[in-house]
Every structure is written in C-alpha cells, then in structure tokens.
Amino acid sequence: MTDFTMDKGADDVAIITWDVPGKSMNVLSLDGAAELNALIDEALADAAVKGIVITSGKKDFAAGMDLNVIAGMKQGGAQAVFDGVMTLHHLLRKIELAGMDPKTKKGGKPIAAALPGTALGIGLELPLATHRIFAAENPKARIGLPEIMVGIFPGAGGTTRLVRKLGAMGAAPFLLEGKLSDPAKAKSAGLIDEVVADPLQAAREWVLKAGDADLVKPWDAKGYKMPGGEPYSPSGFMTFVGASAMVHGKTLGVYPAAKALLSAVYEGAMVPFDTALKIEARWFTNVLMNPSSTAMIRSLFINKEALEKGANRPEAPDQTVRKLGILGAGMMGAGIAHVSAMAGIEVVLIDSTQEAAERGKSYSTGLLDKAISRRKSTEEKKAEVLARITPTTDYAALQGCDLVVEAVFEDPAVKAEVTKRAEAVIPQDAIFATNTSTLPISELAKASARPDQFIGIHFFSPVDKMLLVEIIKGRETGSRAVAKALDFVRQIRKTPIVVNDARFFYANRCIIPYINEGIRMVAEGVSPTLIENAAKMMGMPLGPLQLVDETSIDLGVKIAKATRAAMGDAYPDGAVDHVIFRLADQGRLGRKTKAGFYDYDEAGKRQGFWSGLAAEWPEADTQPELTEIQHRLMFAQSLEAVRALQEGVLEDIREGDVGAILGWGFAPWSGGPFGWLDMLGAPRAVEIAEDLAAKFGPRFAAPQLLKDMATKGESFYGRIGAGNKAA
C-alpha cells in the first residue's frame, strides 16, 4: 500500500494521486514524501511525459503534515530535525524547478496542483511549489496554513514562498494568525490561481499548453522585487517594524513560534531564495526543539484529537442522540439547543412559559441571522435548523427523547422537581443529564429514579463558542450514560473531558483559585495593573480581575457563600470575600452592570480600572517582583490540577491539559498545567511551591504526588506513560 500513485494518461500528462490508505484525510509522512520524490523523478526523466498534475484521491486534498511524525522527529535531535525539513525543501524545490535549465530557466515540465477540497499546512505548501493551483468550486473547503495554532509555523517552504508571493504584509494573516479561506477568497487573496468546477481537468488542460514562461516563479526571475519592499527599503522597514511590534503586542513573548516565524521572514527576505529556505528550516528546527511546541502539539492536536475520537469512552453500543430534550430555555439552554440543532438533532426546548421557551429559540434565530449577514449561512439553512427546535411548556413533548439535558436555575430543589417531571415521561432507557457548574452530581442524582442513567454535562458559556464540555460521573453513574454523553459531545463537535464528582469538578476547581489569588493580591496592596499584566505575560488570555468581571462578581459571592456553608471553619478565602462582597454591596457586579474592578462605557467596553479601587485598597509603596506574582497565579491553578489528579477527580492528564486550555485558556504555549509543570521539572516546582507556601500559606503546599515525582526524578507525561492515565 502506497500513499502516492502515478498514472501516465494517453495525453502524456502524468497524474500523481495522493491517497493515504486507511485515513479520511491525507497527511504527509516521511515515507510518503519519499514516494512522491521517486514519482517526480520518474515523470521528469520520462521523455514521453509532457507535464504533471498532483491531486488527491479523497474529497479533500490534505490536512497537512502528520503531527505525530513531527513530534517524533525531535527524538533524533536538532540535526535530525533540520535534515528532515531540508529533505522536504529539496523535494518541493525539485517540483518548483521541474527540470528546467538553471541558467535559461527553460526546458522544464509544467506541474500543476488540483485541489478537490480542503488543503492545509503541507497540503498548501506542496501546491505553492507547483506552477499553477486549481481548486474546486467547494465553499466548504478550507485553504491555509494553520501551523501557528499548534505552536509551530509553516516550515516546508510555505513561509518563504507566501511572503515572496504576497509580501510580508499580505502574508501576515495567513502565517501569523493561521487564517483559513474558502477557495474563492483564497483566489482573491492570491493563495491559489483558479477556482473551477473540475480542477483535475482544468489542470490537465493547462499543463498541455503551458510554456517556459509559465513555469518560472517570480522569485526565480531576474529583477524580482518583493511586494511591499525588502526589509531595508523605506516601505519594507516600516512593515517589519510594525510587524515586530504587532507580534510582541499579541504574544508578549511567550509564543516562540510567532517570533521565530518573523525572524525567518525578516532574515530570509534579505538573501537569495534557496538560502532563505535554509534559514526557514533552521528557525523551524529551533521552534520544534523548544518544549513549548512539543507541549502545544501534544495538547492541541494529538491529545485533543484522541479525546474527540473517544479515547476514554467505555465499551457500549452506539449512543448517537436522535431526539434531545432541554429543560430551561435561558442563556445556557438556548445555547445547547442551538448547537444541537446545528448538528442535526431534533430538540424539544421546555420552559415554564411559552414566551420564555420561544425566547430561547429566538437565540438561534439571532445567531443564524448574524451568520447569514456574514455569508456563513443561508436562509435555507436557517429554516432547516429552526425547524428542529420545538419550544414548549408541555413535558409530554419529551416522549421519545433518548437524552435530556436539564439547564434550569442552580437550585437543588428546582432541579429535583424538573428531574422527576421529565422522568415520568421519557423512555426507561433515556439518559438524564444535569448542566451544573458547582452542584454535586451524586446529590442531584438522588432525585432520579434511575441514578445509573444520571450524569453531569457541564457546558461553558457561551455554548456556541466554547469548545470544552465537562462530563461528570456521579457515584452511581453507569458506563452507558458516560458513552451517551461522549457520543453527544462528539455529535455537536465539542471536545469532552470526563471527571469524577467533587466540589467544582475540575475546571472551576482550578479557575476559582486563579481568580481568588488575583483578588487576594488587590487586598494586599498589589497594583491591579501589575496583577493583570503578569497574568497576560504568562499567556493567560484574561487577567483574574477582568475574568471575574466577565463572569460576574455576584456569581463569585454566591459561590463563596455556598462554599463557606459547606466547609465551615475550614473555609480558606475570607480575604477574597472581603473584596468581592464590598464590591457587590456597592452594586459593582462586573461587566453586566458596567461596573466592577473595571469601569465600562455604555456599550460595555472596558475603560480602565475603577477610580475608587485605589481608595478602597491602596497600593503598597513596595510592589512584589513580577516573577512572584506570576508564580502565585500559575501555581494556584496548577497545584489544584495536581490535587484533582491525586484525588482521582481527574483520571487522565490529557483531559487535564486539554480541558485547562479550552476551558479557561490556561497558557496554551505551555500545553496545560501538567505540561507546564513538566517544563519546570518536579524538583523545581516543589521548591517554588514550598517557598510560596512559607510566604503565603498552605494553599501553595506541594501535593504528595508532586513531591514523590520530585524525589524519583519523574515527569507527569514520563511517569504516567503512553496511556497518560493516573497511576
């Protein structure tokens, strides 16, 4: 079985077809690259072959390089990585030059790419080395270079070619943001050349009539000048100064791939093309050998994909959801209804009044109208989705539902009432799920006549945007309920993690200490600006004070009161309550009231910190070191993740890392809390934790699991092994 095959047609055009056996999408391996290299050599050497078309045997062209291969390349060290990347450069350069005379640039064979659908990463870098790119009229196809999203950058010539093709400014959205486009927009932007009904036939016809001049890339032609100017030209100087400022402003120096990409572009723009490819390869090697890229690839690609494919799904028959009941049509219930209807699931949306139920359905109307205005949907699609949602007050409409998700007010009594009403109607084998962020699942399950079919499904708000879904097993939750929840989350195209029942589950258990630590520091006199920037400089998307404003201060008050009632004298957060209770008493409840730690204008845009903050909690004359603040914020989260693992709430560190990044944005460059602690090393992590504990209290005490690892010289991913499960 081979990844590439070649057919020399009667018209003397060699068609090289990429079709990786056993995969729904083509990905390039080193063996596949060797196969393609051999076929290109054969076609170029065959006098009867007039030209070559490279296409796909699948509905899409390619999903990119096999990131498992990339992750494995670094095992041989930097030289092995560089040599492997240069092998790809030699292959693509061979395609680009196509046997032409080095001096006259004549005598080459035209090579075109025919893309039936999506072309990402190396799936675009390969076509960029051909002489003409033809894409199908497929609005669902996506074309682009998304490598930056997993901590690397296009390293097989895509960076160098795109900058020389579009200029640094034109290439920036595709390289630095990983922007993806449909074929029509990709053509308009200059990424590809043609959008046609039959790209293979169009490419074949072009190959037969192409002349020598059609084969020479602009950067190989005499007198080439880079669009927008080289770095040392007046216009180019301004471009690169601006790009450097923009990259640092967005990354604050914690994402090595963005800085390396910009370096490769800047240095490569000042030298001949082939030298630029070597520079690109060196910077790519630099990034790949950085532990950040390893961690990001592991969490944001390999582990995320494994979880989405059901890595921890228990053995059970297919549990695809056909009819879904949702109890509660508020913001959360309406969001769940929307994503479910979008996934093709029939939805019954119940609330106490018909008006409230209709209002829940109208949430989907608003989202769909917005999508239509942005040309991402159609009136037909809107009608189809809305027809799947039935708003009602009648519980009898739940008949035939195989899954019910309860999303009513966070009150155990209210939840118990709707649980009993629903179970009186739904089939005996239906699964009942509660959407709660704090209430223990095992306690809520006491209202159910079928506790083995009762489970927690915690969505994050807003449901249509947040990728993570936390599935919580109660004490009596059965394996079929877990399988049902996992299959449902897969249907709605979210990423699931499965945890055991405990206070705040996993995500909130870790994020609340982060928020509380920031609030504690305000009470101590630490500058709020220093707190927020320290967090962002560690890669957190929001500082703790902005985050509590976004989630609402009164929610924090409610959680604090409930936690204090449950814990009694052991409650540790009195210093935090002193701050948030005072803000709440003054009506400063966060962004929703346009007043919290920050001030807001009438449109809800942040205007800076509340002017009264310094009067309530004056800033100390001497401020702590930046590193100390960062350690407090990062260890507050990470140590709680370790405790969750140690206590069995979290069963799989892959879920801990992926859940942290997708659930609350834990420093994606680090790969998650366990990835970050592995970068520090257990001995150093214990040392820092104990120093913090001595200075700020037992909340920073290193968990026994981390101490044991430090003693044995272990790491989380090394200790727990290929399965990545808790030992």
C-alpha positions in Angstrom: 0.0 0.0 0.0 1.4 3.4 -1.0 0.4 7.0 -0.3 1.1 8.2 -3.9 0.4 6.6 -7.2 1.1 7.8 -10.8 -0.9 7.2 -13.9 0.5 8.3 -17.3 -2.5 9.1 -19.4 -3.0 8.9 -23.1 -2.4 12.6 -23.4 1.0 12.2 -21.8 0.1 14.0 -18.6 1.3 12.2 -15.5 -1.4 12.3 -12.8 0.1 11.8 -9.3 -2.7 10.9 -6.9 -2.3 11.3 -3.1 -4.5 8.8 -1.3 -3.2 7.7 2.1 -4.7 4.2 2.9 -7.0 4.0 6.0 -7.3 7.7 6.6 -10.2 10.0 5.8 -7.7 12.9 5.1 -4.3 12.8 3.5 -1.4 13.6 5.8 2.2 13.6 4.7 4.7 11.2 6.3 8.4 10.9 5.6 7.7 7.7 3.7 5.1 9.4 1.7 7.4 12.2 0.8 10.0 9.7 -0.4 7.3 8.0 -2.6 6.4 11.4 -4.1 10.0 12.2 -4.7 10.5 9.0 -6.6 7.4 9.6 -8.8 8.5 13.2 -9.6 12.0 11.8 -10.6 10.3 9.2 -12.8 8.0 11.7 -14.5 10.7 14.3 -15.1 13.0 11.6 -16.6 10.3 10.2 -18.9 10.6 12.0 -22.3 7.0 11.0 -23.1 5.6 12.9 -20.1 4.7 16.4 -21.1 3.6 17.6 -17.6 2.4 16.5 -14.2 -0.8 17.1 -12.1 -0.7 16.4 -8.4 -4.2 15.7 -7.0 -6.0 13.7 -4.3 -8.0 10.5 -4.3 -10.1 11.8 -1.5 -12.8 14.5 -1.3 -10.1 16.9 0.2 -6.5 17.4 -0.8 -4.6 17.2 2.5 -4.8 18.0 6.2 -1.1 18.8 6.5 1.9 17.0 7.9 1.3 14.1 10.2 2.0 15.9 13.5 2.8 12.6 15.2 5.7 12.4 12.7 6.7 16.0 13.6 6.6 15.2 17.3 8.8 12.2 16.7 11.4 14.0 14.6 12.9 15.7 17.5 13.9 12.4 19.1 16.9 12.4 16.8 17.9 15.9 18.0 18.2 19.2 16.2 20.4 17.9 13.3 17.8 15.2 12.5 15.0 17.7 12.5 16.9 20.1 10.2 17.9 17.2 7.8 14.3 16.0 7.7 13.0 19.5 6.9 15.6 20.1 4.3 14.6 16.8 2.6 11.1 18.3 2.2 12.6 21.6 0.9 14.7 19.7 -1.7 11.5 17.8 -2.9 9.4 20.9 -3.2 12.2 22.8 -4.9 12.6 20.0 -7.4 8.9 20.3 -8.2 9.2 24.1 -8.5 12.2 24.0 -10.9 10.7 20.9 -12.7 13.9 20.0 -14.6 14.4 23.5 -16.2 17.9 24.7 -17.2 19.4 26.6 -14.1 20.6 29.5 -16.3 18.0 29.9 -19.0 15.0 28.7 -16.9 13.8 26.8 -20.0 13.1 23.1 -20.6 11.1 22.4 -17.5 7.9 20.4 -17.4 4.8 22.1 -16.1 3.4 20.9 -12.8 0.0 21.8 -11.5 -2.0 21.1 -8.4 -5.7 20.1 -8.5 -7.4 20.5 -5.1 -10.8 18.9 -4.8 -11.3 20.3 -1.3 -9.5 21.4 1.9 -5.8 22.0 1.7 -4.0 22.8 4.9 -0.4 23.1 6.1 1.8 21.0 3.8 -1.4 20.5 1.8 -0.9 24.1 0.7 2.9 24.2 0.9 3.1 21.5 -1.7 0.8 23.2 -4.2 2.6 26.5 -3.6 5.7 24.8 -5.1 3.8 23.9 -8.3 3.3 26.2 -11.2 -0.5 26.6 -11.1 -3.0 25.8 -8.4 -6.6 24.8 -9.4 -9.2 24.4 -6.6 -12.7 23.1 -6.9 -15.8 25.3 -6.5 -16.3 23.9 -3.0 -17.4 26.6 -0.5 -16.9 24.1 2.4 -13.2 23.7 1.6 -10.7 25.5 3.7 -7.3 26.6 2.4 -4.5 27.9 4.6 -1.5 27.4 6.9 -2.8 26.9 10.4 0.5 25.7 11.9 0.9 28.7 14.2 -2.2 27.4 16.1 -0.3 24.4 17.4 2.9 26.2 18.3 4.9 25.8 15.1 4.9 27.7 11.7 4.9 26.6 8.0 8.4 25.1 7.7 8.3 23.3 4.4 8.7 26.5 2.3 5.3 27.9 2.9 6.6 30.8 4.9 9.3 31.8 2.4 7.0 31.2 -0.7 4.0 33.0 0.6 6.0 36.1 1.7 7.6 36.3 -1.7 4.3 35.8 -3.4 2.2 38.3 -1.3 4.7 40.4 0.5 5.1 40.4 4.3 2.0 42.4 5.0 -0.2 40.3 2.6 1.1 37.0 4.0 0.8 38.0 7.7 -2.9 37.0 8.3 -2.2 33.5 6.9 1.1 33.0 8.6 0.7 34.7 12.0 -3.0 34.2 12.5 -3.4 30.8 10.7 -6.3 32.4 8.7 -8.2 29.9 6.6 -10.2 30.8 3.5 -12.7 29.2 1.1 -11.4 28.7 -2.4 -13.0 31.9 -3.8 -11.4 34.0 -1.0 -8.1 32.1 -1.3 -8.0 33.1 -5.0 -8.9 36.7 -4.3 -6.0 36.8 -1.7 -3.5 35.3 -4.1 -3.0 32.0 -2.4 -4.2 29.9 -5.3 -4.7 30.7 -9.0 -8.0 29.2 -10.3 -11.4 28.1 -8.9 -13.1 25.8 -11.3 -15.8 23.1 -11.5 -13.3 20.3 -12.4 -9.8 21.2 -11.1 -8.2 18.0 -12.4 -9.4 18.5 -16.0 -8.6 22.2 -15.9 -5.1 21.4 -14.5 -4.5 18.8 -17.2 -5.5 21.3 -20.0 -3.3 24.0 -18.5 -0.3 21.6 -18.4 -0.6 20.7 -22.1 -0.5 24.4 -23.2 1.9 25.9 -20.6 5.1 27.4 -21.9 8.5 28.0 -20.4 7.5 31.5 -19.1 4.5 30.0 -17.2 6.9 27.8 -15.1 9.2 30.5 -13.7 8.3 31.7 -10.3 8.6 35.5 -9.7 11.4 34.9 -7.2 13.4 32.9 -9.7 13.1 35.5 -12.4 15.7 38.2 -13.0 15.0 41.5 -11.3 12.5 40.1 -8.8 11.4 42.6 -6.1 9.4 41.6 -3.0 5.9 43.0 -2.8 5.8 45.7 -0.2 9.6 46.1 -0.2 12.6 44.3 1.3 13.3 44.9 5.0 16.0 47.6 4.2 13.8 49.6 1.8 11.8 52.6 3.3 8.4 50.8 2.9 9.8 47.5 4.0 11.4 48.9 7.1 8.0 50.3 8.3 6.3 47.0 7.5 8.8 44.9 9.6 8.9 47.4 12.5 5.2 47.3 12.6 5.0 43.5 12.3 7.5 43.1 15.2 5.5 45.4 17.4 2.3 43.6 16.5 3.7 40.2 17.2 5.1 41.2 20.6 1.9 43.0 21.5 -0.2 39.9 20.8 2.2 37.3 22.2 4.0 39.2 24.9 7.0 37.0 24.1 5.5 33.7 25.4 4.8 32.1 22.0 8.2 31.2 20.4 6.7 30.2 17.0 5.5 33.7 16.2 8.8 35.3 17.0 10.7 32.6 15.1 8.4 33.0 12.1 9.0 36.7 11.9 12.8 36.1 12.2 12.7 33.6 9.3 10.7 36.1 7.2 13.0 39.0 8.0 16.3 37.2 7.5 15.0 35.3 4.5 13.9 38.4 2.8 17.4 39.7 2.5 19.0 36.7 0.8 18.5 34.5 -2.3 15.6 32.1 -2.3 17.5 28.9 -1.6 19.3 30.5 1.3 16.0 31.7 2.6 14.7 28.1 2.7 17.7 27.1 4.8 17.0 30.0 7.2 13.4 28.9 7.4 14.5 25.3 8.2 16.8 26.5 10.9 14.1 28.6 12.6 11.6 25.7 12.2 14.2 23.4 13.9 14.6 26.0 16.7 10.9 26.0 17.3 10.4 22.3 17.1 13.2 21.7 19.7 11.5 24.2 22.0 9.5 22.4 24.7 6.6 24.8 24.0 6.0 23.4 20.5 6.1 19.8 21.8 3.6 20.7 24.5 1.2 22.5 22.2 1.3 19.8 19.5 0.7 17.2 22.2 -2.3 19.0 23.8 -3.9 21.0 21.0 -3.6 18.3 18.3 -2.6 14.8 19.4 -4.4 14.6 22.8 -7.4 16.8 21.7 -8.0 14.6 18.7 -7.7 11.5 20.8 -10.3 12.8 23.3 -12.7 13.8 20.5 -12.4 10.3 19.0 -13.4 8.7 22.3 -10.1 7.8 23.9 -11.8 7.3 27.2 -15.2 6.1 26.0 -16.4 3.0 27.9 -17.5 -0.1 26.0 -21.1 0.4 24.9 -23.2 0.3 21.8 -23.6 3.4 19.6 -25.3 6.1 21.7 -26.0 8.7 18.9 -28.6 11.2 20.1 -31.7 11.4 17.9 -34.1 13.4 20.0 -32.9 15.8 22.7 -34.9 17.4 25.5 -33.7 20.6 27.1 -35.2 21.8 30.4 -34.7 25.5 30.8 -34.6 28.0 27.8 -32.3 30.5 29.4 -28.9 31.5 28.0 -27.4 28.1 28.6 -30.4 26.0 27.5 -30.8 28.2 24.4 -27.1 27.7 23.5 -27.3 23.9 23.9 -30.4 23.9 21.7 -28.6 25.8 19.0 -25.5 23.7 18.8 -27.6 20.5 18.9 -30.0 21.7 16.1 -27.0 22.7 14.1 -25.7 19.2 14.4 -28.9 17.8 13.0 -30.5 16.7 16.3 -34.3 17.2 16.9 -34.7 19.4 20.0 -37.6 19.9 22.5 -36.9 23.2 24.4 -39.0 23.4 27.6 -39.5 26.4 29.9 -42.2 27.4 32.4 -43.9 29.8 30.0 -44.3 29.6 26.2 -42.9 33.1 26.0 -39.7 32.0 27.7 -39.4 28.9 25.5 -39.9 31.0 22.3 -37.3 33.5 23.5 -34.8 30.6 23.9 -35.5 29.5 20.3 -35.0 33.1 19.2 -31.4 32.9 20.4 -30.8 30.6 17.5 -32.6 33.0 15.1 -30.2 35.7 16.1 -27.1 33.6 15.7 -28.2 32.4 12.3 -29.1 35.9 11.1 -25.7 37.0 12.1 -24.2 34.1 10.2 -26.2 35.0 7.1 -25.1 38.6 7.3 -21.5 37.4 7.2 -22.3 35.0 4.3 -21.6 32.0 6.5 -25.1 30.6 6.3 -28.2 30.8 4.1 -31.9 31.4 4.7 -32.5 27.7 3.8 -30.0 26.6 6.4 -31.7 28.9 9.0 -35.1 27.5 8.3 -33.8 23.9 8.5 -32.1 24.5 11.9 -35.0 26.4 13.4 -37.5 23.6 12.3 -35.6 21.2 14.5 -36.3 23.2 17.7 -39.7 22.9 19.3 -40.3 25.4 22.1 -43.0 24.4 24.6 -44.1 24.2 28.2 -45.5 20.7 27.8 -43.4 17.9 29.3 -45.3 15.4 27.3 -43.3 16.6 24.3 -40.3 14.8 25.8 -41.7 11.4 24.8 -39.2 9.7 22.6 -36.2 11.7 23.8 -33.1 9.5 24.3 -31.2 12.3 26.1 -32.5 15.1 28.4 -30.3 18.0 29.5 -31.5 20.0 32.4 -30.3 23.6 32.4 -32.6 25.3 35.0 -31.7 27.6 37.9 -28.8 26.4 40.1 -31.1 25.3 42.9 -31.2 21.6 44.0 -34.9 21.8 44.7 -35.8 23.2 41.3 -33.5 20.7 39.6 -35.1 17.8 41.6 -38.6 18.9 40.6 -37.9 19.0 36.8 -35.9 15.7 37.0 -39.0 13.9 38.4 -41.3 15.6 35.9 -39.1 14.6 32.9 -38.5 11.0 34.1 -42.3 10.5 34.3 -42.4 11.0 30.5 -39.1 9.9 28.9 -38.3 6.3 27.9 -37.0 4.0 30.5 -33.6 3.8 28.8 -33.2 7.5 28.3 -30.2 9.3 29.8 -30.8 12.3 32.1 -28.0 14.9 32.3 -27.8 18.0 34.5 -25.9 21.1 33.4 -24.3 22.5 36.5 -21.0 24.1 37.3 -20.9 23.6 41.0 -23.7 21.3 42.5 -22.5 17.8 43.3 -23.9 15.3 40.7 -24.3 12.5 43.3 -26.6 14.6 45.4 -28.7 15.8 42.4 -29.0 12.1 41.3 -30.9 11.4 44.5 -34.0 13.0 42.8 -33.7 10.4 39.9 -35.4 7.0 39.9 -32.5 5.9 37.6 -29.2 7.1 39.2 -27.2 4.9 36.9 -28.6 6.8 34.0 -28.0 10.2 35.6 -24.9 12.2 34.6 -23.5 15.7 34.7 -22.8 17.6 31.4 -21.2 21.0 32.2 -21.2 23.4 29.2 -19.2 26.6 29.2 -20.7 29.9 28.2 -21.3 30.9 25.5 -22.1 27.4 24.3 -21.9 28.2 20.6 -18.3 29.5 21.0 -16.7 27.4 23.9 -15.1 24.1 22.7 -14.9 22.3 26.0 -17.7 20.2 27.6 -17.0 18.7 31.1 -18.7 15.3 31.7 -19.1 14.4 35.4 -19.7 10.9 36.7 -21.7 10.6 39.9 -21.2 7.8 42.4 -23.8 5.6 40.6 -23.4 6.8 37.0 -23.2 3.8 34.7 -21.0 3.3 31.7 -23.8 3.7 29.1 -24.6 7.2 30.5 -20.9 8.1 30.0 -20.9 6.7 26.5 -24.1 8.6 25.7 -22.6 11.9 26.9 -19.4 11.4 25.0 -21.3 10.5 21.8 -23.5 13.6 22.2 -20.5 15.9 22.7 -18.9 14.4 19.5 -22.1 15.0 17.6 -22.1 18.7 18.5 -18.4 18.9 17.6 -17.1 19.8 21.0 -14.2 18.4 23.0 -15.1 16.3 26.1 -13.3 15.6 29.3 -14.6 13.1 31.8 -14.1 13.6 35.5 -15.5 12.2 38.8 -17.8 14.1 41.1 -16.3 16.5 43.6 -16.8 20.2 44.6 -16.4 22.4 41.5 -15.5 19.3 39.4 -12.2 20.1 37.5 -12.4 23.3 35.5 -14.0 25.5 38.2 -11.9 23.9 40.8 -8.8 25.2 39.1 -10.0 28.6 37.8 -11.5 29.8 41.1 -8.1 29.8 42.9 -6.7 31.8 39.9 -9.4 34.4 40.3 -9.1 34.4 44.1 -5.3 34.8 44.0 -5.7 37.9 41.9 -8.3 39.4 44.3 -6.2 38.5 47.3 -3.3 40.5 45.9 -5.6 43.5 45.4 -6.4 43.3 49.2 -2.7 43.1 49.9 -2.0 46.3 48.0 -0.5 44.8 44.9 -1.1 47.0 41.8 -4.1 45.7 39.8 -2.3 46.7 36.6 0.7 44.6 37.7 -1.6 41.6 38.5 -3.3 41.7 35.2 -0.2 42.2 33.1 1.7 39.5 35.0 -1.1 37.0 34.0 -1.1 38.0 30.4 2.7 37.8 30.2 2.4 34.2 31.2 0.0 33.6 28.3 -3.3 33.8 30.2 -5.9 35.4 27.8 -7.5 37.4 30.7 -6.2 38.6 33.9 -8.0 37.3 37.0 -9.7 40.7 37.7 -11.0 41.0 34.2 -12.1 37.4 34.3 -14.2 37.9 37.4 -15.8 41.0 35.9 -16.7 38.9 32.8 -18.2 36.0 34.8 -19.9 38.4 37.3 -18.9 39.3 40.8 -22.3 38.3 42.3 -21.7 34.8 40.9 -18.5 34.8 42.9 -20.4 36.0 46.0 -22.9 33.2 45.6 -20.2 30.5 45.2 -18.3 31.9 48.2 -21.4 31.8 50.4 -22.2 28.2 49.3 -18.6 27.1 49.8 -18.3 28.7 53.2 -21.6 27.0 54.3 -20.2 23.6 53.2 -16.7 24.0 54.6 -17.4 25.8 57.9 -14.2 26.8 59.8 -12.0 25.2 57.1 -13.1 27.8 54.6 -9.9 29.5 53.3 -11.0 32.5 51.3 -12.2 35.1 53.8 -9.7 37.7 52.4 -11.2 37.3 49.0 -14.7 37.7 50.3 -13.7 41.0 52.0 -13.1 42.4 48.5 -15.9 40.9 46.4 -18.6 41.3 49.0 -17.7 45.0 49.3 -17.9 45.5 45.5 -21.2 43.6 45.4 -22.7 45.8 48.2 -21.8 48.8 46.0 -23.6 47.4 43.0 -20.4 46.7 41.2 -21.2 43.3 39.8 -18.9 43.2 36.8 -19.4 43.9 33.1 -23.1 43.2 33.1 -23.7 46.2 35.3 -20.9 48.2 33.6 -19.1 48.4 37.0 -16.7 46.0 38.6 -13.0 46.1 39.1 -13.1 47.9 35.8 -15.2 50.8 34.6 -17.2 50.4 31.4 -18.8 52.7 28.9 -22.5 52.5 27.8 -21.6 49.9 25.2 -19.9 47.7 27.8 -16.3 48.4 26.7 -13.7 48.5 29.4 -12.4 51.9 30.2 -9.7 51.1 32.8 -9.7 50.3 36.5 -12.4 51.7 38.7 -11.1 55.0 40.1 -12.3 54.0 43.6 -10.3 50.8 43.7 -7.1 52.5 45.0 -9.1 54.3 47.7 -10.7 51.1 48.9 -7.5 49.0 48.7 -4.5 51.4 48.4 -1.5 50.2 46.5 1.6 49.4 48.7 4.7 51.6 48.3 6.8 48.5 47.6 5.5 46.1 44.9 6.4 42.4 44.6 8.6 41.1 41.9 6.9 40.2 38.6 8.0 36.5 38.9 6.5 36.1 42.3 3.1 37.3 41.1 3.3 35.0 38.1 4.2 32.1 40.2 1.3 32.8 42.6 -1.2 32.9 39.7 0.2 29.9 37.8 0.7 27.7 40.9 -2.8 28.5 42.2 -4.2 26.7 39.2 -1.5 24.0 38.6 -1.3 22.7 42.1 -5.1 22.4 42.1 -4.9 20.3 38.9 -2.4 18.0 40.6 -4.6 17.6 43.6 -7.5 16.8 41.3 -5.4 14.1 39.7 -4.1 12.8 43.1 -7.7 12.5 44.4 -9.0 10.7 41.4 -11.3 13.5 40.3 -9.2 13.7 37.1 -8.3 10.3 35.7 -6.3 11.3 32.6 -3.7 14.1 32.4 -4.6 14.6 28.7 -8.0 15.7 29.8 -6.4 17.9 32.5 -4.3 19.7 30.0 -6.7 19.9 27.1 -9.5 20.9 29.5 -7.4 23.7 31.0 -6.6 25.3 27.7 -10.0 25.0 26.1 -12.0 25.6 29.3 -10.3 28.7 30.8 -7.4 29.5 28.5 -4.5 28.2 30.7 -1.3 29.4 28.9 -1.7 27.5 25.7 2.0 27.8 24.9 2.7 25.5 27.9 0.4 22.7 26.8 -1.6 23.0 30.1 -0.8 22.8 33.8 0.8 19.3 33.6 2.8 20.3 30.6 3.9 23.5 32.4 5.0 21.6 35.5 6.9 19.1 33.3 8.7 22.1 31.7 9.7 23.3 35.2 10.6 19.9 36.4 9.1 18.4 39.5 12.0 19.3 41.8 11.9 22.9 40.8 8.1 23.0 41.0 8.2 21.6 44.6 10.8 24.2 45.5 8.8 27.1 44.2 5.6 25.7 45.8 7.2 25.3 49.2 8.6 28.9 49.1 5.1 30.2 48.2 3.6 28.1 51.0 6.0 29.5 53.6 5.3 33.1 52.5 1.5 33.0 51.6 0.0 29.9 53.3 -0.8 26.2 52.9 -2.8 26.7 49.7 0.6 26.5 48.0 1.8 23.4 49.7 3.1 20.9 47.1 0.8 17.8 46.8 2.3 14.5 47.8 2.1 13.2 44.2 4.4 16.1 43.1 6.8 15.5 46.0 7.0 11.8 45.1 7.8 12.7 41.5 10.5 15.1 42.5 12.1 12.5 44.7 12.1 10.0 41.9 13.1 12.4 39.1 9.8 11.8 37.3 7.6 13.9 35.0 3.9 13.7 34.5 4.0 12.6 30.9 7.0 10.4 31.5 5.6 8.8 34.7 2.2 8.1 33.5 3.3 6.7 30.2 1.7 6.3 26.8 -1.8 5.9 28.2 -1.4 9.2 30.1 -3.7 7.9 32.8 -3.2 8.4 36.6 -1.2 5.6 38.2 
